[in-house]
């Protein structure tokens, strides 16, 4: 899984489209192109423009046609499919079908600018992994590329995989998880920095989404201070443990990877995770956390912890 995150307009999508077309042209390999919602690709105004750059730069023949379900070699009924369109929201529709020539999967715009994940945050990683399994079966050479502007410092995909780009590094690699993250900053953009549009966007204070600094929530990231006291419970959500510490009236959250202390109460937000010595989170937990967040009294060890706890709070208060 190669994550290419950041740098609005630096050519992430075009580069991956070029690779997809080369894979088909050279070896007949197919690609699946994923977005969160299928209509982001299948609506006529979206798929109709999908090949504009490819045809302008000569990456594919003029005969190639974009349809609502993908890219074909021509407008003929028996034309071969080059790129298949799919979505996280409808991942289960791909089960059971064979795709022997599928080598590459591209998940475009992984981080939505509105911060809303479809179908929901907990299903995002399951949907993506299910699609990879259904489409590639893990065959040798298959690869997943993720491309997105750096909209959020935390997201459900990185939170579940327990990955995050290391501060000060352009590339962070997790060999044990077969994952790499590139923060794509410093690349040449299609829009020049001295253009009138750049001046206008700067005046409008539009974020460039180049790295985590563009996310205002990054100010909520802080280590647990010395002397902080652990709360008498641990939160279990989506298969992972988190613990809250308090210090001078503020709350500090961190992921918990060690042995659970004897007698520690385990609370969860999911009936499916309830069991022996695991109880449901009470309503007063959400009420207290909501009040503390509104008072700016909550901090998180790193962005993935922030995403998980804030999303847990959001899903149970709305």
C-alpha positions in Angstrom: 0.0 0.0 0.0 1.7 3.2 -1.2 0.2 6.4 0.2 0.9 9.6 -1.8 -0.5 12.4 0.3 -0.3 16.1 -0.1 0.5 18.8 -2.6 -2.7 20.0 -4.2 -2.3 20.0 -8.0 1.1 18.3 -8.1 0.0 15.5 -10.5 -0.7 12.6 -8.2 -3.9 11.5 -10.1 -2.4 12.1 -13.5 0.7 10.1 -12.7 -1.2 7.1 -11.5 -3.6 7.3 -14.5 -0.5 7.3 -16.8 0.8 4.1 -15.0 -2.6 2.4 -15.3 -2.7 3.0 -19.1 1.0 1.9 -19.5 0.2 -1.4 -17.6 -2.6 -2.1 -20.0 -0.7 -1.1 -23.1 2.4 -3.1 -22.3 1.1 -6.2 -20.5 -2.7 -6.1 -20.8 -3.1 -5.6 -17.0 -6.2 -3.9 -15.7 -6.6 -1.3 -12.9 -9.4 -0.5 -10.5 -10.1 3.1 -9.7 -11.8 3.7 -6.3 -13.5 6.7 -4.8 -15.5 6.9 -1.6 -18.9 7.1 -3.4 -19.5 5.5 -6.8 -21.2 8.6 -8.2 -17.9 10.5 -7.8 -16.9 8.5 -10.9 -20.1 7.2 -12.5 -21.9 10.6 -12.8 -21.7 11.8 -16.5 -19.9 15.0 -15.6 -17.2 13.0 -13.8 -16.4 10.0 -16.0 -16.8 12.1 -19.2 -13.7 14.1 -18.3 -11.7 11.2 -16.9 -9.4 10.8 -20.0 -9.0 14.5 -20.9 -5.3 14.7 -19.8 -4.5 11.2 -21.0 -5.7 12.0 -24.6 -4.1 15.5 -24.6 -0.6 14.1 -23.6 -0.9 11.0 -25.8 -1.1 8.4 -23.0 -3.9 6.5 -24.7 -5.4 6.3 -28.2 -8.3 8.6 -29.1 -10.5 5.6 -29.4 -10.5 4.9 -25.7 -13.9 5.6 -24.2 -14.9 6.5 -20.6 -18.2 5.0 -19.5 -20.0 5.1 -16.1 -18.4 1.8 -15.1 -14.9 2.3 -16.3 -12.5 2.9 -19.3 -12.8 0.9 -22.5 -10.5 0.5 -25.5 -13.3 1.8 -27.9 -17.0 2.5 -28.1 -17.7 -1.0 -29.5 -19.8 -3.4 -27.5 -17.0 -6.0 -27.2 -14.3 -3.4 -26.3 -11.9 -4.5 -23.6 -12.0 -2.9 -20.2 -8.8 -1.0 -19.2 -9.9 0.5 -15.9 -12.8 -0.6 -13.6 -14.6 2.0 -11.4 -15.5 1.0 -7.9 -16.3 2.6 -4.5 -15.8 2.0 -0.8 -19.6 2.4 -0.3 -20.4 -0.5 -2.6 -17.4 -2.8 -1.9 -19.6 -5.8 -1.3 -20.8 -5.8 -4.9 -17.4 -7.0 -6.1 -17.4 -10.3 -4.1 -17.4 -13.5 -6.0 -16.2 -12.1 -9.4 -12.9 -13.1 -10.9 -10.4 -10.4 -12.1 -7.3 -12.4 -13.3 -5.7 -9.4 -15.1 -6.2 -6.9 -12.2 -2.8 -5.8 -11.0 -3.2 -2.3 -9.7 -5.8 -0.6 -7.5 -5.9 3.2 -7.1 -7.8 4.8 -4.3 -8.2 8.4 -5.3 -9.1 11.3 -2.9 -8.9 9.0 0.2 -9.3 12.0 2.5 -12.5 13.9 1.7 -12.4 17.6 2.3 -15.7 17.5 4.2 -14.3 14.9 6.6 -17.2 12.6 6.0 -16.3 9.0 5.2 -18.7 6.6 3.4 -20.3 4.4 4.4 -18.8 5.2 7.8 -15.4 5.4 9.4 -15.5 1.9 10.8 -16.4 0.3 7.5 -13.7 2.2 5.5 -10.7 -0.1 6.0 -12.9 -3.2 5.8 -14.2 -2.0 2.5 -10.8 -1.2 1.1 -9.3 -4.5 2.2 -12.3 -6.4 0.9 -11.9 -4.8 -2.5 -8.2 -5.6 -2.6 -8.9 -9.2 -1.8 -11.7 -9.5 -4.3 -9.8 -7.8 -7.1 -6.2 -9.0 -6.8 -6.4 -12.1 -4.5 -2.9 -10.9 -3.4 -1.3 -12.1 -6.6 2.4 -11.4 -7.1 3.1 -7.8 -8.2 -0.4 -6.5 -7.2 -0.2 -3.1 -5.6 -2.5 -0.5 -4.0 -1.9 3.2 -4.5 -3.6 5.8 -2.4 -3.6 9.4 -3.5 -5.1 12.4 -1.7 -4.5 15.9 -0.6 -3.4 16.1 3.0 -6.8 17.2 4.3 -6.8 15.6 7.8 -3.9 14.8 10.2 -5.9 11.7 11.2 -8.1 9.3 9.2 -9.7 5.9 9.7 -7.3 4.1 7.4 -4.1 5.1 9.1 -5.8 4.8 12.5 -6.8 1.2 11.9 -3.3 0.3 10.4 -1.6 2.2 13.2 0.6 4.2 10.8 1.5 7.8 10.4 4.1 9.8 8.5 7.2 10.5 10.6 7.7 14.2 11.4 10.4 15.7 9.2 10.5 12.8 6.7 9.1 12.8 3.2 8.8 9.0 3.1 7.9 6.7 6.0 8.0 2.9 5.5 6.4 0.1 7.5 8.0 -3.1 6.1 6.1 -5.3 8.5 2.8 -3.9 7.2 3.7 -3.6 3.5 2.9 0.1 3.7 4.8 3.3 2.7 3.7 6.9 3.0 5.1 9.8 1.0 4.2 13.3 1.9 4.3 14.9 -1.5 5.6 18.4 -0.8 7.9 20.5 -2.9 6.7 19.2 -6.2 5.9 21.5 -9.1 2.2 22.3 -9.3 0.0 22.8 -12.4 -0.8 26.3 -10.9 2.2 28.5 -10.7 2.9 30.2 -7.3 3.0 33.6 -9.0 -0.3 33.2 -10.9 -3.3 35.4 -10.2 -5.3 32.4 -9.1 -2.5 31.6 -6.5 -2.8 35.2 -5.2 -6.6 34.9 -5.0 -6.5 31.6 -3.1 -3.9 33.0 -0.7 -6.2 36.0 0.0 -9.1 33.6 0.6 -6.9 31.6 3.0 -7.4 28.4 1.0 -5.3 25.6 2.5 -2.8 23.9 0.1 -3.2 20.5 1.9 0.5 19.9 1.5 1.1 18.4 4.9 -0.2 18.1 8.4 0.4 21.8 9.2 -2.7 22.7 7.1 -4.9 20.8 9.5 -6.0 23.1 12.5 -6.6 20.0 14.6 -2.9 19.3 14.7 -2.8 21.7 17.6 -4.6 19.0 19.7 -1.6 16.7 19.5 0.4 16.4 22.7 2.2 13.8 24.7 0.9 12.6 28.1 2.6 14.8 30.6 4.6 13.5 33.5 2.5 13.0 36.6 -0.7 12.4 34.7 -3.1 10.0 36.3 -4.7 7.1 34.4 -8.5 6.9 34.4 -9.8 3.6 35.9 -10.9 2.3 32.5 -9.7 1.5 29.0 -11.8 2.1 25.9 -12.0 -0.7 23.3 -13.2 0.4 19.9 -12.8 -1.3 16.5 -10.5 -3.9 18.1 -8.1 -1.4 19.6 -7.5 -0.2 23.1 -7.2 3.5 24.2 -6.6 5.0 27.7 -7.4 8.4 29.1 -5.1 10.3 31.5 -5.9 13.5 33.4 -3.5 16.3 34.3 -4.4 19.7 35.7 -8.0 19.4 34.6 -7.2 18.4 31.0 -7.7 15.0 29.4 -4.9 13.2 27.4 -5.6 10.1 25.3 -3.1 7.5 24.0 -3.3 4.1 22.4 -2.7 1.2 24.7 -0.6 -1.7 23.5 0.8 -3.3 26.6 -0.7 -5.8 29.0 -4.0 -4.6 30.5 -3.6 -3.9 34.3 -5.5 -6.3 36.5 -8.9 -5.0 37.5 -9.1 -2.4 34.8 -12.6 -1.8 33.5 -12.9 -2.2 29.8 -15.6 -0.1 28.0 -16.7 -0.3 24.4 -19.0 1.5 22.0 -20.0 -1.7 20.2 -22.3 -4.5 21.2 -20.3 -6.8 19.1 -17.2 -6.2 21.3 -19.1 -6.7 24.6 -18.3 -9.8 26.6 -16.8 -11.0 29.8 -15.5 -8.0 31.7 -16.3 -5.7 28.8 -19.2 -3.2 29.2 -20.8 -0.6 27.0 -19.7 3.0 27.4 -22.3 4.9 29.5 -24.0 8.0 28.1 -22.3 10.2 30.7 -18.9 9.3 29.1 -20.0 11.0 25.8 -21.5 13.9 27.6 -18.4 14.6 29.7 -16.1 14.2 26.7 -18.2 16.6 24.6 -18.1 19.2 27.3 -14.3 18.9 27.6 -13.7 19.1 23.8 -15.8 22.2 23.7 -13.7 23.7 26.5 -10.5 22.8 24.6 -9.4 20.4 27.4 -8.7 17.3 25.4 -5.3 16.3 23.8 -4.2 13.2 21.9 -0.8 11.4 21.6 -0.9 11.4 17.8 -3.4 12.1 15.0 -4.7 8.5 14.7 -5.7 8.5 18.3 -7.3 11.9 17.8 -9.3 10.6 14.9 -10.5 7.4 16.7 -11.7 9.1 19.9 -13.2 12.1 18.1 -15.0 9.9 15.7 -16.3 7.7 18.5 -17.6 10.8 20.1 -19.2 12.1 16.9 -20.9 8.8 16.0 -22.5 8.5 19.4 -23.7 12.2 19.8 -25.3 12.6 16.3 
